[in-house]
Amino acid sequence: MKTRISLFISLCLLWLISVEALGQGDLMIYPKRLVFTPGQRTMDITLVNTGSDSANYNISWVNYRMTETGKFEEIDEPDPGMLFASSQLRFFPRSISLAPNEAQKIKVQLIRPQRLEKGEYRSHMMFKAAKPAAVLGEETTKTSSDGISTKLVMHFALTIPIIIESGDLQGKASVSATLPYEKEDGTPVIDLTLTREGDKSMYGDIKAVHLSDEGVSREVAFVKGIAVYTPLDSRKYTLKLKDFPQTEWYNGEITIEYTAQEGKREVLAREVIKLR
């Protein structure tokens, strides 16, 4: 049965989950990923229409591989060492219609968990707007050199990872970093390499703290939700620094920490860059 939430409750829900939700356009999704650990059979996903118009969404599975640069490539067959979760899960409903400021839960259920071999299974759940994005004003018209116009209408969609952890999975991470340098647009950055070991994906937040020679400490970068998914061994990431003038590039040190978002929020990896 469809769960309907009043305007007041919807606004309270948006305030409570805004940090941990995935949002784009007029759709908010919470949580932004599901992880079935041993013993869990069902989990819920909450969708909220934050717009002023009614919206319809179709829900389906899609499978991706992660590249070394963190991009996703859609695939039909799993790579060596990869396991899809979609065949091990079912969800209801498969399409939804949301009025403005309405929320609805999607129930995701793990089937036959006792038959799963040890390993990490992953697929992405896709929420695709039934109407094209042109309705929202996101329509592009291109005209070729011979005067022929082509109208491109993009369908709005969001995906979130659904992960099943079967058995006692272990994983650990390490991080290596370059010295700060300036990109062509003047942005100070640090190139990171996140390395994963074991049979479990890594997922967490990255924080960089600068400690000056005078003992002054301040955060110069923070980014949420950086993953290294199995079977990928390492991932490259360019970390943008904030308020970090060149006069400080050879002063003190920068500590990079990769911290788990879930559980006890343990530090998964740490690297210290000496700026001398």
Buried (B, 14 or more C-beta within 10 A) or exposed (E): EEEEBEEEEBBEBBEEBEEEBBBEBBBBBBBBBBBBEEEEEEBEBBBBBBBEEEBEBBBBBBBBBBEEEBEBEEEEEBEEEBBBBBEBBEBEEEEBBBBBBBBBBBEBEBEEBEEBEEBBBBBBBBBBBBBBBBBBEBEEEEEEEEEEEEEEEEEBBBBBBBBBBBEEBEBEBBBBBEEBEEEEEEEBBBBBBBBBEEBBBBBBBBBBBBBEEEEEEEEBBEEEEBBBBBBBEBBEBEBBBEEBEEEBBEBBBBBBBBBBBEEEEEEBBEBEBEBE
